[in-house]
Amino acid sequence: MMMESDLDIARKATTRPIEEVADKLGLERSDLILQGSSIAKISWDRLKQAGEGKQGFLILVTSVNPTPFGEGKTVTTIGLNQGLNRRGHNATCVIREPSMGPVFGIKGGAAGGGFSQVLPMEEINLHFTGDLHAVTMAHNLCSAMLDNHLHRGNNLDLDLNRILWPRVIDMNDRSLREVTVGLGGKANGIVRTERFDITAASEVMAILVLSKDYADLRARLGRIAIGVSTNGGLVTAEDLGCAGAMALLLRNALLPNLVQTLEGDPAFIHGGPFANIAHGNSSIIGDSLALSCADYVVTEAGFGADMGAEKALQIKAQAAGKVPDCLVLNVTVRAMKLHGDGFSTGGGKRPPKEELEAENVEATRAGAATNLRRHVRNLSSTNVPVVVSINRFASDTDAEIEAIREEAVAAGARDVVVFEGHAKGGQGAVALADAVVEACASHEAAGRPYDPIVEPGLPADQTILRVATNVYGAHTVDFSPEAHKTLELLREWGLENLPVCMAKTQYSFSHEGTVLGAPTGFTLPIRELRLNSGAGFIVAVCGSMMTMPGLPIRPAAMDMDMDEDGRLTGVFS
């Protein structure tokens, strides 16, 4: 029997008043800023108390390299939250906000799926509480003031050829990757080349997600490097005089959003960067709040463990001073079939339905022996326990599941469980919940050991080399002449020891999305380095990676509409 669509399941659900959901976490009505009956932001007065008292366990959900099918990482995050609550634990989750780019592009939504969703899913996927719009406005305010400054005489003596600050929009639009502004005469400003990034990749988004409080947010915004002066010095947003106004635009966006799962369990949504081009994690302030009022907090990192989890451990954990107690690695049979060369279409297209659902134990094992094993070994090297969660689909066979289990155990996973949260909600996640609780207890009993994948504080070129070789399997890296020049400038500015955020394809360990499994011996090309001094890291752009995505041949938007009563149709189905 065919399962109902995500939208149909969500519409049949009865949402509880958000005050009742908040009460499960010990949050009072006075702690809430209501955004309707089923959404609330948490007040600043309550957030200031987040660091007090006992802190819960932090569980990070990550995944193998994603495929065109989707691996269900957010479903696993939400389902695990439901499973923990089913077992009687005080639990919540912190997930990332959907970006309009993926919603109208390929993904179609980011609120989970099946019986592991957060509600109200329609509002969450479309604008939500406006946090991403606030990021867009704050970012582009800086852009507008930069161009006004240039137009009014350029007293900061900015080098027009070394402007570092782009514009952003929360949409996939490849035509904006390279533009020219200021055309039409002297009254329209200085003519110069410009680019747009997607909002989720904005440094302002990274700052919002990494800031611990208002003071930290304001200071980070002031440190944004907008360009280089003709004498070679950095010019900041503070120099431009726009950091304070940017902070005002982000005042409400810094407050995490409280919603609920289909089963009425509390869930926070906050922040939304892409892990392939940004650090890809939910917010520090969201995690901190959740940890102060729940015993178990499930948070997520974007894309595969080589992207989101690496950045969660190398960037977010450093900024937060908090390392996860358990790492959940999400995997599917179909992903392992793909990485085991089990489909005639290769890695670029979905195979025929009958090929997707046909048993192929050999290909499943081959993918698990390569892609899954490397992810498990990378994560296990941190000494944080790794639990592999097999997100089961109806067509998966016991033999395929067993092949994955055997390879995961051989690679060093602490436990391997089958997850059925999509079809069964919290009941389908209780096995995963039990495994996670045990893993957290063992990590605590051992003194919470943690070995970083890369030692913090290394020069950027060494960090890049170690991530490339230790995580990706590369033999070496190749810096372009432009990247070499930036390395020299970073040394001059005393910023070469910042953490590095790798921007590369999410579909492969390498920089080539079609290279599946666990490639080795390749050279990782570093096309350019971008300084995000406010966020506190350097972005290394690998190969042909773009920070402004494009729409697919058939965007999800083409199947979306509304009826005469304003109800969504053809969306999230």
Buried (B, 14 or more C-beta within 10 A) or exposed (E): EEEBBBBEBBBEBEBBEBBEBBBBBEBEEEBBBBBEEBBBBBBBEBBEEBEEEEBBBBBBBBBBBBBBBBBBBBBBBBBBBBBBBBBEBBBBBBBBBBBBBBBBBBBBBBBBBBBBBBBBBBBBBBBBBEBBBBBBBBBBBBBBBBBEBBBEEBEBEBBEEBBBBBBBBBBBBEEBBEBEBBEEEEEEBBEBEBBBBBBBBBBBBBBBBBBBBBEBBBBBBBBBBBBBBEEEEBBBBBBBEBBEBBBEBBEBBBBBBBBBBBBBBBBBBBBBBBBBBBBBBBBBBBBBBBBBBBBBBBBBBBBBBBBBBBBBBBBBBBBBEBBBBBBBBBBBBBBBBBBBBBBEEEBEEBBEEEBBBBBBBBBBBBBBBBBBBBBBBBBBBBBBBBBBBBBBBEBBBEEBBBBBBBBBBEBBBBBBBBBBBBBBBBBBBBBBBBBBBBBBBEBEEEEBEBEBBBEEEBBBBBBBBBBBBBBBBBEEBEBBEEBEEBBEBBBEBEBBBBBBBBBBBBBBBBBBBEBBBBBBEBEBBBBBBBBBBBBBBBBBBBBEBBBBBBBEEEBBBEEBEEEEEEEBEBBBB
